[in-house]
Amino acid sequence: MDLWLMSLLALFPILVIFFLIVFLRWSAKAAMPIALVLTALIALIVWGAEFTQVSAAIIHGVVLALEILFIVFGALLLLNTLKESGALQTIRSSFTSISPDRRIQAIIIAWLFGCFIEGAAGFGTPAVVAAPLLVAIGFPAMAAVMIALVIQSTPVSFGAVGTPILVGVGSGLEGQESVMAALGSMPFDEFIYSVGVQVALTHGLAGILVPLLMVGLLTRFFGKSRSFSEGFKVWKFAIFAGFAFVIPFYMVALLLGPEFPALLGGLIGLLIVVPAARAGWFQPEKSDMFDFEARSKWEPEWIGNLQDDVAKEVTGEKMGLLRAWSPYIIVAALLIVTRAIDGINEFLQQPALTFEWANIFGSNVTTDIAPLFVPGMFFVITSIITYYIHSMHKQPGTYKNAWSVSFKTWLGAAVPLLFAVPMAQVFVNSGSEMYESMPILLAEAATNVAGEFWPLFAPIFGALGAFFGGSNTVSNVMFSLFQFGAAQNIGLDLNGSRIIVSLQAVGGAAGNMIAVHNVVAASATVGLLGKEGLIIRKTLIPMVYYVTVVALLGMGFVIGGVNFWFFTAILFAIVYIFILSKNKGRNTPIDTGRKPSA
C-alpha cells in the first residue's frame, strides 16, 4: 500500500482523538473507548498485526494504567490525609506568607517544587502532586491542572533520576549494529552522557521562559481581565526563577550525568527563589498583586470536586510549618532513596517482588510491575506515617474519611485511563511482517519530505510519541533508533546524530503537556473529569512554543555556531510572548472554554 495512504491511516486515530476531545469537547471517558477500538481495528485489518499481538498490547496497557492509577490514588490519599489532619491550613498560610500573589505561588509550587518532584519520581507524578496542592491553597481546579501540566516539559527528560535518557534512549540504541558502528571506539555510556548534556542545554534554553508563559496563561484564562499581559507583569521574578532552575539543571547534567539534573535543579532553585521571594526580590507592588475573583464569579467548568472538599472546614489541629510539610519531605526522601541507591532500587524490583508476564500470548510484548517501587506506594506509606506524626488517632474517623474521599475521586479516573493507555500501546505495538508500527511508518514518511531539514521535525515526533505513549521514556524507546538512523541518512556525523537524538528526547518531554492520560490523571486528583478537551486547548499554547523553539535551536545546533536558526528561535520566542501579551478580552481567537452568552 502507498506510504502516504498508510501514513494518513496511522494519523487517523490521532485526528479522531483531537476531534472528539478538543473540538467536540467529549470527555476522555467517552472518547477513549472509541479510539481504542479504532486503533485496534486499523492495526488488525490494515497493518496485519496478529490478534495475539494486539491483545498483548492491550493487556500491557492495562497494567501500565493500573500503575498510573496507583500513583493518582497515592497522591490523593496524601493530600486528603493532610486536609483531615489540619496540615493544609498551615501549608496555605506558608505560601501566603511568602507572597499573596497567585502568580508567585504558581511559580514556586508548580515550576520549582514540581521540577523537584519530577526529578525524584517522574511519570506524571508532579502534576498529581502540584495540582491538588494548588487547589488546596485556593486555585481553581482547571487552573491548577493547566499549570501542573505546563511544567511537564523542561524537567521531564531527567525525571525519575534520568529514566527517559538512561532507559528510554539507552534501551532504544544499545546493541544496535548501526549505532555501534557509528560510535566506533566511543563507549556507549559516554555517548548517552553526551546526549544528556545536549538535552539539558536545549531544555535550558527553551525552559527559561516557561514560568513566564505559565503565569501568562494563568491570568489569560483565569484572571479578571483575561489578559496575558497581567501575568507578564511579574516577568522579572519569572525569568529569575527560570534561570534559578535551568543553570544548576545544566551544570548537574554536565558534571554528574543524567540522573539528577531535574531533582537537584528543582531543589537548588527552591533554595534560591523562596528566600528571594520572602525578601521581596522582583515582587510586584501591592497595587499590582494578582488574585482570582470571588468563587461566585468562577466559571462552572473551573471547579472540581476537590475544590468543594478543601473549601470545607477541617477538623484537624493547627500545627507548625515543619510538621505540616513533613509528609512531603518524607515522600520526596523516600523517592530519592529508592531511586538513587542501587541496593534498595534492586531489592524493590527483584523478581520475587515483581509481577511479570513475558511474551504475552506468545507475542514480543512483555509487561511487568513492581508494586513496591511504584511512586504510589510511597505516597500511601507516607500517608500512614502522617497518621501518627499528625496525631490523627485523636480525631476519630478523620483518617477513614481521607481514604473514602480519595477512593471515590480515584474511581473517576479509572475508566478513561483503562482505555487511553491500552490504545497507546496498540499504536506503538502495531508492527507486523508487512509494515513497521504506525509511529515508525509515520516518521519514515516525514523524513522523506523533510530531508536535510529533519531537525525541524525531530522534536515533533518526540512529542507525538509522548502523546500516544504517555511518557518521555516510551517515546524515546520507540523513536530513538529511528531518529539516529534519520540523522545518518541525511549525512550527519556522530555529533549531528547525537543532536537529533537529543531533539527526540526534548520533544518527548514537551508532548507530556498534552498527553491524554497525563491530563486525565492530573484532572482526577482535583475531581475535574470530562473537561480534558478544554485543558488540552490551553496546554497546546505552551506546547507549540516549546516544540517550535526546540526545533529552531536544533537546526542551529546541527549547522553549528550562533547562526540564523538560533536568532530565529530567539526571535520566535520574543514575538510569541509579545503576541500573547496583546491577546486580551473575550473576543479573541484563543478559546477560553467559555460558552457564548445567549
N, C-alpha and C positions, 0 to 999 in steps of 0.2 A: 504494500500500500504506500502511496505517496507520503514522503516525510512531512509535508506541510499539513496534509489532512490528518495524519496521526498526531501532529502537534496540536492541532485545533481540538481534536478529541481529548487529548491529555489535559488541555486547558479547560475543557467543558465543566468538570466538577468544581474547579476554582470559580469559574464565572457564575455557576449556579449558586454557590455559597454566597458570593458577593451580592448577587441579585436578590436572593431571598432575605439575607440578613441586613445588608446595608441599604438596599433600595426599597424593598417591600417591608422592611423592618420586622420580619418574622423573628421570633425568639430562636435562639440556638436549639432549644429543646424541640422545636417543631421542624427546623431546617436540617439539623444534622442527621436524623434518621434517613431522610430523603437523599442527602449527599452520600451517606454510606452505601445505600442500595445502588445508587447510580454509579459510584466509583467501582463497586464490586462487579456490576454488570459489564462495564467497559473493560475491566481487567480480564474477565472471563471470556467475553464474546469477541472483543476487538483484539486484545493483546494475546489471547490464547493462553492465559495463565491457568495453571492447574487448579481445580476446585480445592484440593488439599492445601495449596499454597495460599489461596485467598482466605480459607478458613483458619489456617495457622496465623496469618497476619491479623485477622480479627481477634483471635484469642490473645495474641501478644499485645494488641492494642487495649484489650480489656484489662490485662494485668497492669499495663502502664497507667491506665485510667485509675485503677484502684490505688496505685502508688500516689498519684496526684491527689486523689480524694483523701487519702490518709494525711497528706500534708495540710490540705484545706481544713480537715476536721481538727487536727492538732492546733493549727493557728487559731481557729475559732474557739476551741476549748480554753487555750491560754488566755485569750482576750476576755472571754466571759468569766473566767476564774478571777482575773484582775478586777473586772467590774463588780463581781459579787463581794470580793474582799475589801473593796474601797480604794484599791491602789490607783484606779483610773482617775479618781478625783485629784490625787496628788500629782499624777503624770500630767493631767490637764493644766494644773497650776504651774508645773515646772516649765512647760512650754510658754505659757502666758508670761511668766517672769523673764524668760529670755527675750521675747518680743510678742506683743499682742497682734502684730501684723501677720495675717494669714499667709502672705507670700513668703515671709521669712520662715515661718513654721513649716511650710511645704518644702522649702529647700533643705532645711535641717533634717526633717523626718524622712522624706522620700528620697532626696538626692544623696545625702551623706549616710544616714542610718541605713537606707535601702541598699546603697552600694556596699556597705559593710556586710549586711546580711547576704547579699548576692555572692560576695566573695567566700562566705562561710558555707552556704548551703546550695545556692543556685536553683535551677529547675522551678522557677516561678515563685520561690519562697518569699522574696522581698515584697512582691505585690500582695500576697496573702497576709503578710505581717504589717506592712505600711498602711494599706487601705483601711483596715478596721481601726488602726491606731489614729489615723486622721479623722475618721468618723467619730471616734471617742472624744476628740477634742473640739468637735463642732463643725467639721466639714460636711457638705452634702455628700451622700454616698456616691453619686455618679462622679463628682469632682475628685473624690478620694481614689476611686478606681482609675480614672483617667491619669492622674498624677503618678500613681504607683506603676502604671504601665509605661509611661514615658521614660522612666529611669531604667526600664528593662531594655537597655541599649548599651551605653558605654561600658558598664562593668561586666556585662554578661559573658563575654568571651573568656573571662577568667573566673567565672562562677564555680562554686563547689571545688575550691582550691585547684583551679586550672583544668577541670574536666573537659570543656569544649576543645581546648588545644591538645592536651596530653592524650585524651581518649578519642575525641572526635577527629581531629586532624591526624593524630598519631595512628589510630587503627585504620583510618582511611588510606594512609600512604605506606605504612610499614610493610616491608616484604614484597612490595610490588616491583616487578622487574624493571619497568621503565623508570621508576623513581630511583631505585638503587643504582642503575646505570648512569643516570644524570648526576647523582651525588658523587660518584667516583670514590675518592678517598675520604670524603667528609663523613664523619659519624652521623648516623640518623638523629641521635639526640641533639647534636649541635644544630642540625637543620631545624628541628622543632623549636629549639630555643630561639633561633633567629626569626622564625615565623612569629613567635610570641612577642618578640621585641617590635617587629613591624606592625603587628596587630595593635599593640599598646600605643605606638606612635600615631597610627591612623585614628584610633578611637580618641586619643587625647586631643588631636586637632579638631575633630568633629564634635567632641563632647564638651568643649569649653562653653559653648552656647546653650547646651541642653537645659541647665537650670533657668536661664533667661527665657527660653522658649516655653518651658514648663509653666512658669508663673504668668507668662503672656496668655497661654491657653486657659489658665485658671480664671483670670479676670475677664477674658473674652467671652467665655461661656457661662460663668457663674457670678460675675460681678454686676453691680447695679447698672453701670454704664455700658456693659457688653463691649469692652474695648481691650485690645491687646496692649495699647499704649499704657494703660493703667498698671499692667504687670511690669512693663518695661521700665517703669519709673524706678524700680529697685535694681537697675542694671549693674550698678557698681557692686552691690552685695552679691548678685547672681554670678557675675563674672569672677569675683573674688572666690566664691565657693567653687566655681568651675575649676579655677587654677589650683585651689587648695586640694582638690581631689586628683586632677589629671597629672600634676607634676610628680607627686610621690607614686602615683599609679605607674607612670612610665619608668621612673627610676627603679622601682622594685622589679619591674619586668626586665630591665636592663641588667641589674646587679644580681637578682636572686632567681630569675626564671618565671615561668607562667603560673606557679601555684598561688602566689599571694598578692598580685597587684591590686585586685579589687578589694580584698579584705583589708590589707594594710593601707591602701589609698583611702578607703572609707573611714578607717579608724583615725588616721593622721588628719584627714580633712575635718572630722568631728572635733579633734583636739585643737585644731586651729580656729575653726569657724565659730564654735559655740562660745568660747571666751571672747572672741572678737565681737560677736553679736551682743553679749552681755555688756561689753564695754561701749556699745553704741557705734561701732565702726560701720560706716556705709549704710546706716539706718535712715529711713525716711523721716521727715519731720512729722510731728504728731498730727498735723493737719492733713498729711498725705497717707496716714495709716489705712490699710485696706482690711475690711471685714465683710462678711456676707450680710445680705439683708436679713431681716427678721424671718424666722422659719415660715411664717404665714405667707410670705411672698415667694417662697421657693416653688419651682415647677414640680408637679407631682412625680414626674419621672426621675427627679434627682434623689428621691427619698427611698431608702431601703429599709428592710425590717429592722436591721441593727440600729438604724437611726432612732427608731422608737424605743428600742431596748436601752440604749445608752442614755437616752433623754430621761428615762425614769429614775426616780430617786433610788439610790442603792443603800443597802443596809450595813455595808462594811464600815470599819473604823477608819479614822484619819490616821495616816502614818507618815514616817519620814521619807525623804526623797530616795535615799539609797535602798531602803526596804521595799519601797514601791517599785523601783526599777530593777530590783534584784532578779526577778524572773527572766527578764530579757537578757540580763548579764549572764545568768546561768545557761539559758538556751544557746546564746552565742558561744559561750565557753565550751559547751558540750559539742556543738557543731564543729568548732575548730579542732578540739582534741581528737574527735573521732575521724576527722578527715586528714589531719596533719601528722598524726603519729601512726606510723606504718603498722606497728604491732596491734594496736587497738582496731585500726582500719581492717586489717586482715582477719582478726578474730571475729568481728561483727559480720563479715562477709564469707566466713568459712562455709564449706558445703553443708555441714550439719545444721547450720542456721539459715540456709538459703533454699528457697523453693525454686527448682529449675525444671523446665520441660524442654529437653533438647530435641531439635529436629522434629517439631510438632507434625504429626501425621506423615512422617517421612519427608517433610519439606526441609528447606535450608533455613527455616525460621526457628529461632530458639528464644524462649522467654525465661526470665528469672527475676526474682525479687528477694532481697534480703531485708525482711521487716524490721530488724533491729538497727539497720543502717539508714533507713528512710528518715528524712528530717522530721516527719510527723511524729515518730516515736519519741524524739527528744522534746517536742512540744508537750506531748502527753506526760512524759516523765517530769518535766518542769512544772506542769500544772499540779501534779501530785505533791511535788516538793513545796509548791506555793501554798497548798492547803495547810501545811504545817508552819511554814515561816510567816504566814499571814494570819495564823491562829484562827482559821475558819471553823475549827471544831467548836468555837464559842458561838457560832452563828448557825444553828441547826437548819438544815435544808438548803443553805445557800450553794454549797458545792454540788449537790444533786441538781439544783436548778441550772447551774452552769453547764453540766453535761446534757441536760434535757434540751435547753435552748440551742446548744451547739449542734446536737443531733438533728433537730428539726430544720435548722438552717442548712446543714450539710446535705440533707436529702434533696434539696432543690438543685444542687449542682450535679447530682449523680447521673441523671438521665442524659443531659447534653454531653457530658464528658464521656459517658459509656458508649456514645456513638461517634463523637468527634475524634477521639484518639484512635479507635479501630479504623476509621475512614482514612486517617493519615497513614496508618501502617499498610493498608491495602494499596494506597497510592505509591508508597515507597517500595513495596514488595510485589509490584505488578509485572516484573520481568518474566519473560518466557524464552523458549528456544527460538521463537520468531523475532521477538523485539526486546530491546532494553526496557527497563522500567520507565514509567511515564515521566518522572522528573529528569532522568538522564536523556531520554529522547527529546524532551523539550529543550534541554541545554544544548544538545548537538545541533538542533535546528537553529538556535540562536547564534552559535559560533559560525555557522555557515554564512549568516548575514553580517555579523559584526566584524569578522576578520581582525585586522590589527587594532581595531577599536574595542576589542573584547574587554579590556579593563573597565570600560564604562558600564558593561553589563554584568560583570562577575559578581558584584555585591547584590544585584537584583535577584540572581538565582540563589545566593545565600539566604536572602530574605524569604524567597519562595519556599525554600527547604524548611525554614523555621516555621513559616505559616502553616505548612502541612504537617511537618514532623513534630512541631510543638516545642522544639528546643534548638539552641545553637549546636549542641552536641550532635543531635540526629542529623541536622543539616550538614555539618562538617563530615560526618561519616558517609553521608550519601553523595556529597559533591566534591570532596577534596581531591580525589584521584582524577575525576573529570576535569577539575579546574587546573590541576598540574599538567594534564595532557593537553588541554586547550592552550596553555602558555607555550608548551613545546611546539605545538602545531603552528602557531603564528610566529615562530622563530625567536622566542625569548630565551635568554640564557638562564642559568640556575637562579641568579638573583631575581630575574623577571618572574620566574616560576614561583619563587618564594613570595613575591609581592601579590601575585594573582591568588595564591592560596590564602594569603592574609586577608585579601578583599572578600573572599568567600566567608571567612570567619567573622569579619566585621559586619558584612551584610546579614549573616545569620543572626547576629545579635540584634540588629535593627528590626528584623522580622518578628521578634518576640513581642513588639509593641502591638501587633495586630493579630497574633496567633489566636485562633478562636478559643482553644481550651485554656489559654492563659487568661483571656478576657472572662471566660465563664468562671474559672477558679477564683479570680480576684473579686468578681461580682458576687459570688456565693458567700464570701466571707463577710460581706456587708448586707446580705439579704436583698441584693438587687439583681434579679434574674429576668430575662425576657427583653432586656434593653441593650443587648450586645451590639446591634447594628448602630445605635446612637453612639456608643463608646468607640467603636471602630472608626466611625466617621471623624471623630475628634483625633484619635491617635494616628490616623493616616497623615495628618498635617506634620507632626514631627518625624514620622517615618519617611515621608517624601524628602524632607530636609536632610535627614541623616544619610539616606542612600544616595542622594544626588551629590552631596558634598564628598562623601567617601569615594564615589565613582570618579569624580573630577580629580581628587587627590591621588587616586590610584593611577590614573592616566599620567599624572605628573611624576609619580614615583617611577613608573616604567620608563619614561623618557629620560628622567634624571635631572637633578638640579632644580632651582627655583625657576619655573617656566610659565608659559601661557596657562597651563592647566591648573597650576597652583593659584595663580592670580584669579582665574575663573572661579575656582572653588571659593576663595575668599570673597570675591565679588558677589557670587550667588548667595552666600550666607548673609552678607550685609543687605543685599537687595531684598531677599526673602523676609528678613526680620523687618526691614523698612516697610514693605508692602503690608505685612501683618499689622504693624503699628498703626497703619492708616485705616485698617479694617475695623469699623466701629458701627454699632447700632444693629437693629434687627434686619434691615433691608440690605443684606449682604449676601454674596454668593456662598459663604461658608455656613453650612447648616448648623443651627444650634440645637436641633432636636425639638424645637417648639412647634406646636401646631398653630397654623394661622388662625387668627381670631375670626369669629363669624361676622 
